Amino acid sequence: MTFAELSVYLDRLESTSSRNELVKTLAELYTKSSPDEIQPLTYQIQGRLVPFFEPVEIGLGEKLVIAAIAQAFATANAEVAKLFGRLGDLGLVAAQLAGNASSSTLPVTEVHARLMDIAGAAGAGSVEKKRSLFASLLKQVDPASAKHLVRMALGRLRLGIGDPTVLDALSFAKKGDRSLRPLLEGAYNRVSDLGLIAKTFWSGGEDEVTALKITVGRPIRSQLAERLPNPEAVIRRLGLVAVQPKYDGIRVQIHKNGAAVRVFSRNLEDYTLMFSELTAAAQQLTDDTLILDGEAIAYSKELEEYLPFQLTASRRRQHGIEQAAQELPLVAFVFDILYRNGRDLTELPYEERLALVDEVIAGSTVLLPAPIIKTDSVEVLTKTLLDSISQGLEGVVVKRPDSKYQAGARNFNWVKLKRHTSGELNDTVDLVLIGYYFGKGKRADFGVGALLGGVYDADNDRFASITKLGTGLSDAEWRQIHERADQLQVDQRPARVDSILVPDVWLKPEVVVEVMADEITPSPRHTAGRVGDEPGFALRFPRIVSFRSADKRPEDATTVKEIAELFRQQRQRKQPA
Ligand code: AMP
């Protein structure tokens, strides 16, 4: 397949406003690709060269791309910059300057290899090299390809193709329906690499996909927690439980392979450098290969206190890592082990895994075992929850002692319990921003008046509206939202967004915010949970508590199913049986 052919598909995907069409178009593209092509192509449609957890970015800034376009089309930098000012998108600038360059025969695989060379250029003279390599690539392609290449290079090719859409399309391409999605998703939960799955599926079929194993160095999709309203409900449903503090930090999966250690976040990013103390601590462990799961949290020596999420998240900033490590050292509470010395441990009962955690990290002062107590008593659980809250923690996570680790699953093997303030939902929800309304008065200065928030409809890989959001942000945060929104705004409703309300500006669903609300109410205005003529759900008195994009992808937002369950629990609380 040539890159020009791929570009025709990228154009089609870009103009699609229906999710079913996205899946079908992508499936058609897949049926035309060979096992060699399908891996690079799968990364490229998501604007990448490698899976999300590999920190390889083409990483050309606007200035460099302007210079490369100028070089490719023998135009002055100033002329390119002027066109950019007019068109607002360097991709369109490149397409215009490419004029009527005829369709080229560069294969997808070669373009991928050449973009990898650009990404890999480092050291003295690398800026020049990147510019020249990119310019020579642009010179060889047709206008549509130039447009998409430029967007990829800038990290702005966002067609809104989520991972579940890729999995559905793979299934469609082979079977004509979605029936293979569970098998493909199972493999995805173990390896987190869509390109690898696509290639394996194309060359080895279903059996080889099923045989894809957990491996050190590739993150596993995190096991997630369900909610229950109170300790009574927990004991009624789970019986004997292991209770742990719930730390409000950042989920980390630590992979050790000899001296090589990598740290991944829950949204599959590589945090190895940013959380250098954890890396160093894992290198000290005696086992050869390990995968540990836990929560990293910043600790203030002066206050002798664990710090809230936002401060832990501030450690993510690349610069000043060493100074930050001094001022806000991190520890990680390790609450699981998934792999040790070549052995997959995910099938072992939780209690046995936790005993191994104690053994493996014994003696470390940075990797600490998350304490547990076991109980089947409502009183003991209530007391432990209150203890945790009084120590400034979020609450507790309760786990079934005999449960295995189910990658990517959210079920009642793990249940989170947080403070219950009367009149409020007993937990926050994570929403994705899907649009905004222009403001009046003071807020108009920031360009945003109210936000439209959505939840994730996991079955259909869509974002359904649930509430407008207006309060909870400081002036600085409104400004921050405005800056992000400028980069995310799109002309039409994105294909994966489902909303009856039409905001002034649609946003690509990317920013995740944590929201507290008083209650969930039925609402005909929102699409979250709407079935046929039945109304959807809305949030009453929502307020933003924090920005969560640091550790959550849009697909990690609260799901429609969770909202329906929270609504059910809320109704039960109001009308005790
Ligand atoms: P939430 O993000 O509110 O859905 O809560 C689930 C998150 O709590 C997990 O993804 C972890 O990042 C975090 N967490 C904190 N402490 C624990 C613990 N002891 N066990 C499991 N998860 C924990």
Residues whose N, C-alpha, C, O or C-beta is under 5 A from the ligand:
A	BS01	AMP	A225 Q244 P245 K246 Y247 I250 R251 E295 F335 A370 V397
